[in-house]
Amino acid sequence: MATEVVHEADGARYVLRVNGEAVGVADYRDRGDALVFHHTEIDRSRRGHGLGAILVRGALDDVRTRGRTIVPTCWFVAEFVERNPDYADLLAA
């Protein structure tokens, strides 16, 4: 299974592709000082296989390389950061 997380800045989202097929999305709003992640979704038929974590990890890794911070209003992103404290430095003050 080949996975790829793609940043679609024009759509203000990150897309997870599995074998080239879009199967998940993490939407955000850019509020200037931080990206507010407000919605994350994996296709219903693909849930339960860790794809949400792959999507969020890829998105947050990209946010880090861009020198940005996040506000996780989406419960899944907030829980991911809580369970993976190595991403806590991305939380906006």
Chimera marker file (.cmm) of the C-alpha trace (Angstrom):
<marker_set name="trace">
<marker id="1" x="0.000" y="0.000" z="0.000" r="1" g="1" b="0" radius="0.5"/>
<marker id="2" x="1.638" y="3.232" z="-1.168" r="1" g="1" b="0" radius="0.5"/>
<marker id="3" x="0.507" y="6.283" z="0.818" r="1" g="1" b="0" radius="0.5"/>
<marker id="4" x="1.163" y="9.940" z="0.117" r="1" g="1" b="0" radius="0.5"/>
<marker id="5" x="0.017" y="13.103" z="1.913" r="1" g="1" b="0" radius="0.5"/>
<marker id="6" x="-0.349" y="16.041" z="-0.451" r="1" g="1" b="0" radius="0.5"/>
<marker id="7" x="-0.761" y="19.677" z="0.579" r="1" g="1" b="0" radius="0.5"/>
<marker id="8" x="-3.411" y="21.377" z="-1.543" r="1" g="1" b="0" radius="0.5"/>
<marker id="9" x="-2.889" y="24.983" z="-0.454" r="1" g="1" b="0" radius="0.5"/>
<marker id="10" x="-5.539" y="26.351" z="-2.834" r="1" g="1" b="0" radius="0.5"/>
<marker id="11" x="-8.110" y="24.146" z="-1.110" r="1" g="1" b="0" radius="0.5"/>
<marker id="12" x="-6.683" y="24.716" z="2.397" r="1" g="1" b="0" radius="0.5"/>
<marker id="13" x="-6.339" y="21.002" z="2.996" r="1" g="1" b="0" radius="0.5"/>
<marker id="14" x="-4.085" y="17.994" z="3.095" r="1" g="1" b="0" radius="0.5"/>
<marker id="15" x="-5.159" y="14.945" z="1.110" r="1" g="1" b="0" radius="0.5"/>
<marker id="16" x="-4.179" y="11.342" z="1.807" r="1" g="1" b="0" radius="0.5"/>
<marker id="17" x="-3.778" y="9.214" z="-1.295" r="1" g="1" b="0" radius="0.5"/>
<marker id="18" x="-3.501" y="5.432" z="-1.181" r="1" g="1" b="0" radius="0.5"/>
<marker id="19" x="-2.189" y="3.931" z="-4.402" r="1" g="1" b="0" radius="0.5"/>
<marker id="20" x="-3.078" y="7.231" z="-6.107" r="1" g="1" b="0" radius="0.5"/>
<marker id="21" x="-6.686" y="7.322" z="-4.835" r="1" g="1" b="0" radius="0.5"/>
<marker id="22" x="-7.767" y="10.146" z="-2.499" r="1" g="1" b="0" radius="0.5"/>
<marker id="23" x="-9.105" y="8.486" z="0.662" r="1" g="1" b="0" radius="0.5"/>
<marker id="24" x="-8.870" y="11.202" z="3.306" r="1" g="1" b="0" radius="0.5"/>
<marker id="25" x="-8.697" y="14.905" z="3.937" r="1" g="1" b="0" radius="0.5"/>
<marker id="26" x="-7.580" y="17.256" z="6.729" r="1" g="1" b="0" radius="0.5"/>
<marker id="27" x="-9.100" y="20.712" z="6.239" r="1" g="1" b="0" radius="0.5"/>
<marker id="28" x="-7.688" y="23.856" z="7.831" r="1" g="1" b="0" radius="0.5"/>
<marker id="29" x="-8.152" y="27.610" z="7.958" r="1" g="1" b="0" radius="0.5"/>
<marker id="30" x="-5.083" y="29.823" z="7.766" r="1" g="1" b="0" radius="0.5"/>
<marker id="31" x="-5.601" y="32.508" z="10.379" r="1" g="1" b="0" radius="0.5"/>
<marker id="32" x="-2.218" y="34.103" z="9.720" r="1" g="1" b="0" radius="0.5"/>
<marker id="33" x="-0.423" y="33.128" z="12.911" r="1" g="1" b="0" radius="0.5"/>
<marker id="34" x="-1.462" y="29.455" z="12.766" r="1" g="1" b="0" radius="0.5"/>
<marker id="35" x="-3.305" y="26.823" z="10.760" r="1" g="1" b="0" radius="0.5"/>
<marker id="36" x="-6.595" y="25.863" z="12.423" r="1" g="1" b="0" radius="0.5"/>
<marker id="37" x="-7.293" y="22.199" z="11.671" r="1" g="1" b="0" radius="0.5"/>
<marker id="38" x="-11.079" y="21.964" z="11.926" r="1" g="1" b="0" radius="0.5"/>
<marker id="39" x="-12.022" y="18.775" z="10.063" r="1" g="1" b="0" radius="0.5"/>
<marker id="40" x="-10.399" y="15.430" z="9.306" r="1" g="1" b="0" radius="0.5"/>
<marker id="41" x="-12.102" y="12.590" z="7.490" r="1" g="1" b="0" radius="0.5"/>
<marker id="42" x="-11.195" y="9.189" z="6.066" r="1" g="1" b="0" radius="0.5"/>
<marker id="43" x="-13.514" y="7.455" z="3.587" r="1" g="1" b="0" radius="0.5"/>
<marker id="44" x="-15.884" y="5.251" z="5.556" r="1" g="1" b="0" radius="0.5"/>
<marker id="45" x="-14.761" y="2.072" z="3.785" r="1" g="1" b="0" radius="0.5"/>
<marker id="46" x="-11.114" y="2.771" z="4.719" r="1" g="1" b="0" radius="0.5"/>
<marker id="47" x="-11.522" y="3.544" z="8.426" r="1" g="1" b="0" radius="0.5"/>
<marker id="48" x="-9.921" y="1.456" z="11.145" r="1" g="1" b="0" radius="0.5"/>
<marker id="49" x="-6.593" y="0.910" z="9.380" r="1" g="1" b="0" radius="0.5"/>
<marker id="50" x="-4.540" y="3.795" z="10.809" r="1" g="1" b="0" radius="0.5"/>
<marker id="51" x="-4.969" y="6.022" z="7.773" r="1" g="1" b="0" radius="0.5"/>
<marker id="52" x="-6.132" y="8.982" z="9.872" r="1" g="1" b="0" radius="0.5"/>
<marker id="53" x="-2.860" y="8.905" z="11.776" r="1" g="1" b="0" radius="0.5"/>
<marker id="54" x="-0.895" y="8.707" z="8.518" r="1" g="1" b="0" radius="0.5"/>
<marker id="55" x="-2.800" y="11.732" z="7.203" r="1" g="1" b="0" radius="0.5"/>
<marker id="56" x="-2.344" y="13.839" z="10.322" r="1" g="1" b="0" radius="0.5"/>
<marker id="57" x="1.321" y="12.874" z="10.752" r="1" g="1" b="0" radius="0.5"/>
<marker id="58" x="2.034" y="13.842" z="7.138" r="1" g="1" b="0" radius="0.5"/>
<marker id="59" x="0.172" y="17.133" z="7.500" r="1" g="1" b="0" radius="0.5"/>
<marker id="60" x="1.925" y="18.054" z="10.746" r="1" g="1" b="0" radius="0.5"/>
<marker id="61" x="5.325" y="17.100" z="9.374" r="1" g="1" b="0" radius="0.5"/>
<marker id="62" x="4.676" y="19.482" z="6.478" r="1" g="1" b="0" radius="0.5"/>
<marker id="63" x="3.487" y="22.227" z="8.846" r="1" g="1" b="0" radius="0.5"/>
<marker id="64" x="6.733" y="21.826" z="10.781" r="1" g="1" b="0" radius="0.5"/>
<marker id="65" x="8.894" y="22.161" z="7.647" r="1" g="1" b="0" radius="0.5"/>
<marker id="66" x="7.020" y="25.372" z="6.791" r="1" g="1" b="0" radius="0.5"/>
<marker id="67" x="7.749" y="26.823" z="10.239" r="1" g="1" b="0" radius="0.5"/>
<marker id="68" x="4.053" y="27.178" z="11.092" r="1" g="1" b="0" radius="0.5"/>
<marker id="69" x="1.983" y="26.321" z="14.162" r="1" g="1" b="0" radius="0.5"/>
<marker id="70" x="-1.452" y="24.752" z="14.563" r="1" g="1" b="0" radius="0.5"/>
<marker id="71" x="-4.683" y="25.053" z="16.492" r="1" g="1" b="0" radius="0.5"/>
<marker id="72" x="-6.367" y="21.640" z="16.553" r="1" g="1" b="0" radius="0.5"/>
<marker id="73" x="-10.115" y="22.266" z="16.821" r="1" g="1" b="0" radius="0.5"/>
<marker id="74" x="-10.744" y="18.888" z="15.166" r="1" g="1" b="0" radius="0.5"/>
<marker id="75" x="-10.922" y="16.248" z="17.923" r="1" g="1" b="0" radius="0.5"/>
<marker id="76" x="-8.864" y="13.767" z="15.896" r="1" g="1" b="0" radius="0.5"/>
<marker id="77" x="-5.945" y="16.169" z="15.372" r="1" g="1" b="0" radius="0.5"/>
<marker id="78" x="-6.080" y="17.242" z="19.028" r="1" g="1" b="0" radius="0.5"/>
<marker id="79" x="-6.044" y="13.623" z="20.194" r="1" g="1" b="0" radius="0.5"/>
<marker id="80" x="-3.192" y="12.782" z="17.793" r="1" g="1" b="0" radius="0.5"/>
<marker id="81" x="-1.029" y="15.572" z="19.244" r="1" g="1" b="0" radius="0.5"/>
<marker id="82" x="-1.914" y="14.503" z="22.788" r="1" g="1" b="0" radius="0.5"/>
<marker id="83" x="-0.867" y="10.907" z="22.028" r="1" g="1" b="0" radius="0.5"/>
<marker id="84" x="2.265" y="12.012" z="20.148" r="1" g="1" b="0" radius="0.5"/>
<marker id="85" x="3.921" y="14.676" z="22.326" r="1" g="1" b="0" radius="0.5"/>
<marker id="86" x="6.752" y="15.118" z="19.807" r="1" g="1" b="0" radius="0.5"/>
<marker id="87" x="4.226" y="17.290" z="17.901" r="1" g="1" b="0" radius="0.5"/>
<marker id="88" x="3.327" y="19.464" z="20.922" r="1" g="1" b="0" radius="0.5"/>
<marker id="89" x="5.825" y="22.113" z="19.807" r="1" g="1" b="0" radius="0.5"/>
<marker id="90" x="3.515" y="22.850" z="16.858" r="1" g="1" b="0" radius="0.5"/>
<marker id="91" x="0.685" y="24.035" z="19.111" r="1" g="1" b="0" radius="0.5"/>
<marker id="92" x="0.109" y="27.776" z="18.835" r="1" g="1" b="0" radius="0.5"/>
<marker id="93" x="0.552" y="29.740" z="22.049" r="1" g="1" b="0" radius="0.5"/>
<link id1="1" id2="2" r="1" g="1" b="0" radius="0.2"/>
<link id1="2" id2="3" r="1" g="1" b="0" radius="0.2"/>
<link id1="3" id2="4" r="1" g="1" b="0" radius="0.2"/>
<link id1="4" id2="5" r="1" g="1" b="0" radius="0.2"/>
<link id1="5" id2="6" r="1" g="1" b="0" radius="0.2"/>
<link id1="6" id2="7" r="1" g="1" b="0" radius="0.2"/>
<link id1="7" id2="8" r="1" g="1" b="0" radius="0.2"/>
<link id1="8" id2="9" r="1" g="1" b="0" radius="0.2"/>
<link id1="9" id2="10" r="1" g="1" b="0" radius="0.2"/>
<link id1="10" id2="11" r="1" g="1" b="0" radius="0.2"/>
<link id1="11" id2="12" r="1" g="1" b="0" radius="0.2"/>
<link id1="12" id2="13" r="1" g="1" b="0" radius="0.2"/>
<link id1="13" id2="14" r="1" g="1" b="0" radius="0.2"/>
<link id1="14" id2="15" r="1" g="1" b="0" radius="0.2"/>
<link id1="15" id2="16" r="1" g="1" b="0" radius="0.2"/>
<link id1="16" id2="17" r="1" g="1" b="0" radius="0.2"/>
<link id1="17" id2="18" r="1" g="1" b="0" radius="0.2"/>
<link id1="18" id2="19" r="1" g="1" b="0" radius="0.2"/>
<link id1="19" id2="20" r="1" g="1" b="0" radius="0.2"/>
<link id1="20" id2="21" r="1" g="1" b="0" radius="0.2"/>
<link id1="21" id2="22" r="1" g="1" b="0" radius="0.2"/>
<link id1="22" id2="23" r="1" g="1" b="0" radius="0.2"/>
<link id1="23" id2="24" r="1" g="1" b="0" radius="0.2"/>
<link id1="24" id2="25" r="1" g="1" b="0" radius="0.2"/>
<link id1="25" id2="26" r="1" g="1" b="0" radius="0.2"/>
<link id1="26" id2="27" r="1" g="1" b="0" radius="0.2"/>
<link id1="27" id2="28" r="1" g="1" b="0" radius="0.2"/>
<link id1="28" id2="29" r="1" g="1" b="0" radius="0.2"/>
<link id1="29" id2="30" r="1" g="1" b="0" radius="0.2"/>
<link id1="30" id2="31" r="1" g="1" b="0" radius="0.2"/>
<link id1="31" id2="32" r="1" g="1" b="0" radius="0.2"/>
<link id1="32" id2="33" r="1" g="1" b="0" radius="0.2"/>
<link id1="33" id2="34" r="1" g="1" b="0" radius="0.2"/>
<link id1="34" id2="35" r="1" g="1" b="0" radius="0.2"/>
<link id1="35" id2="36" r="1" g="1" b="0" radius="0.2"/>
<link id1="36" id2="37" r="1" g="1" b="0" radius="0.2"/>
<link id1="37" id2="38" r="1" g="1" b="0" radius="0.2"/>
<link id1="38" id2="39" r="1" g="1" b="0" radius="0.2"/>
<link id1="39" id2="40" r="1" g="1" b="0" radius="0.2"/>
<link id1="40" id2="41" r="1" g="1" b="0" radius="0.2"/>
<link id1="41" id2="42" r="1" g="1" b="0" radius="0.2"/>
<link id1="42" id2="43" r="1" g="1" b="0" radius="0.2"/>
<link id1="43" id2="44" r="1" g="1" b="0" radius="0.2"/>
<link id1="44" id2="45" r="1" g="1" b="0" radius="0.2"/>
<link id1="45" id2="46" r="1" g="1" b="0" radius="0.2"/>
<link id1="46" id2="47" r="1" g="1" b="0" radius="0.2"/>
<link id1="47" id2="48" r="1" g="1" b="0" radius="0.2"/>
<link id1="48" id2="49" r="1" g="1" b="0" radius="0.2"/>
<link id1="49" id2="50" r="1" g="1" b="0" radius="0.2"/>
<link id1="50" id2="51" r="1" g="1" b="0" radius="0.2"/>
<link id1="51" id2="52" r="1" g="1" b="0" radius="0.2"/>
<link id1="52" id2="53" r="1" g="1" b="0" radius="0.2"/>
<link id1="53" id2="54" r="1" g="1" b="0" radius="0.2"/>
<link id1="54" id2="55" r="1" g="1" b="0" radius="0.2"/>
<link id1="55" id2="56" r="1" g="1" b="0" radius="0.2"/>
<link id1="56" id2="57" r="1" g="1" b="0" radius="0.2"/>
<link id1="57" id2="58" r="1" g="1" b="0" radius="0.2"/>
<link id1="58" id2="59" r="1" g="1" b="0" radius="0.2"/>
<link id1="59" id2="60" r="1" g="1" b="0" radius="0.2"/>
<link id1="60" id2="61" r="1" g="1" b="0" radius="0.2"/>
<link id1="61" id2="62" r="1" g="1" b="0" radius="0.2"/>
<link id1="62" id2="63" r="1" g="1" b="0" radius="0.2"/>
<link id1="63" id2="64" r="1" g="1" b="0" radius="0.2"/>
<link id1="64" id2="65" r="1" g="1" b="0" radius="0.2"/>
<link id1="65" id2="66" r="1" g="1" b="0" radius="0.2"/>
<link id1="66" id2="67" r="1" g="1" b="0" radius="0.2"/>
<link id1="67" id2="68" r="1" g="1" b="0" radius="0.2"/>
<link id1="68" id2="69" r="1" g="1" b="0" radius="0.2"/>
<link id1="69" id2="70" r="1" g="1" b="0" radius="0.2"/>
<link id1="70" id2="71" r="1" g="1" b="0" radius="0.2"/>
<link id1="71" id2="72" r="1" g="1" b="0" radius="0.2"/>
<link id1="72" id2="73" r="1" g="1" b="0" radius="0.2"/>
<link id1="73" id2="74" r="1" g="1" b="0" radius="0.2"/>
<link id1="74" id2="75" r="1" g="1" b="0" radius="0.2"/>
<link id1="75" id2="76" r="1" g="1" b="0" radius="0.2"/>
<link id1="76" id2="77" r="1" g="1" b="0" radius="0.2"/>
<link id1="77" id2="78" r="1" g="1" b="0" radius="0.2"/>
<link id1="78" id2="79" r="1" g="1" b="0" radius="0.2"/>
<link id1="79" id2="80" r="1" g="1" b="0" radius="0.2"/>
<link id1="80" id2="81" r="1" g="1" b="0" radius="0.2"/>
<link id1="81" id2="82" r="1" g="1" b="0" radius="0.2"/>
<link id1="82" id2="83" r="1" g="1" b="0" radius="0.2"/>
<link id1="83" id2="84" r="1" g="1" b="0" radius="0.2"/>
<link id1="84" id2="85" r="1" g="1" b="0" radius="0.2"/>
<link id1="85" id2="86" r="1" g="1" b="0" radius="0.2"/>
<link id1="86" id2="87" r="1" g="1" b="0" radius="0.2"/>
<link id1="87" id2="88" r="1" g="1" b="0" radius="0.2"/>
<link id1="88" id2="89" r="1" g="1" b="0" radius="0.2"/>
<link id1="89" id2="90" r="1" g="1" b="0" radius="0.2"/>
<link id1="90" id2="91" r="1" g="1" b="0" radius="0.2"/>
<link id1="91" id2="92" r="1" g="1" b="0" radius="0.2"/>
<link id1="92" id2="93" r="1" g="1" b="0" radius="0.2"/>
</marker_set>
